[in-house]
Amino acid sequence: MRPRQMLAVAAMFITPVLAFAQSNETPKLDKRQANQAARIEQGKASGQLTDKEAAKLEKGQAKVAAKEEKAKADGVVTKKERAKLQHAENKQSKKIAKQKHDAQTKPATPPAN
């Protein structure tokens, strides 16, 4: 094979790999955000989270979502941006766990008559 042909064949195989590696899709992050939102909702329902704690956690999740949208704005989410988003999600996860397992709980509502 001539060098020019080899280069063309290599480009055909490398281009899709690069496009996949730096796409603006973030399915793992989206799934994680949904999971963490569900954890917050479960904490509210069980009384593990007070309304104030839940609001603060939801605000933190919104900030992570805003960071994700900013990363997607140019059409490419780079490896560095993904790492920053992952770090932000890790911090949020720890905050959720800490708030769900602290001594504060939502007061029980009296049964309606």
Secondary structure, 3 states (H helix, E strand, C coil): CCHHHHHHHHHHHHHHHHHHHCCCCCHHHHHHHHHHHHHHHHHHHHCCCCHHHHHHHHHHHHHHHHHHHHHHCCCCCCHHHHHHHHHHHHHHHHHHHHHHCCCCCCCCCCCCC
